[in-house]
């Protein structure tokens, strides 16, 4: 019986691994075709640029005339090797396969020119490239090595990842303004902003989460409100109020923690403040959630 159970668990584990692998492959393929559409359907016909390694490759293509597909692979390769050392072998393999896949897509797949309007090229070209990058990240890899370089530098300096990406892109856009023209650099900034926002949506989710920590003398009433009326999952921490002037700790109290969507924050604040207008509410952004219960059906 024990051997049968063990075998069954192994089979389930293998199925789960295959499902996860298939899901990652689909994400990578979708990311490749989305980025390919953004490049061949928008940016390349309009002679536009983007940020990051893709922007460097487009800029070098403009200056040298070398094929974009080759430039993407060559320039990204050092960053992929860096990702192998910084993250994992699996991440590096997925990334290099994604980048090579994008290069092949650019060379072999025909995408129609969607529009010649400069504003639409900048916005939607950035959208499809950002969607491709985000989908590839969902698949466990990257199509642009800028993030890998930024993480590496941030670990050895006082700058954050966001600071480094911003500095790199300012350098790219400045060079573009000097060697091409200012208008192209400005449109490239717009393309980058569109792409980065799309990446945020796909990686972190369109529905942003906010963590709320509620400290109140009316914690029991607020707890019932969250569970029974609003249908929220909560966690209770045991705490004390701060020290008084005499140095003696004050009474114990329950600290309530819950996670809600961004659109629910204001309603939740209003409900809590109606119970206790002196309640101390701390809001923190939540990048992602796994397991647990964000929302359930209210009890009647």
Secondary structure, DSSP 8 states (H G I E B T S, - for coil): -HHHHHHHHHHHHHHHHHHHHHHHHHHHHHHHHHHHHHIIIIIHHHT---SHHHHHHHHHHHHH---HHHHHHHHHHHHHHHHHHHT-HHHHHHHHHHHHHHHHHHHH---------HHHHHHHHHHHHHHHHHHHHHTT--S-THHHHHHHHHTTSS--HHHHHHHHHHHHHHHHHHHT-HHHHHHHHHHHHHHHHHHHHHHH-SS-EEEEEEE-TTHHHHHHIIIIIS-B-EEEEEEE--B-TTS-B--EEEEEEEEEEGGGHHHHHHHHHHH-TT-EEEEEEE----SS-SB-----
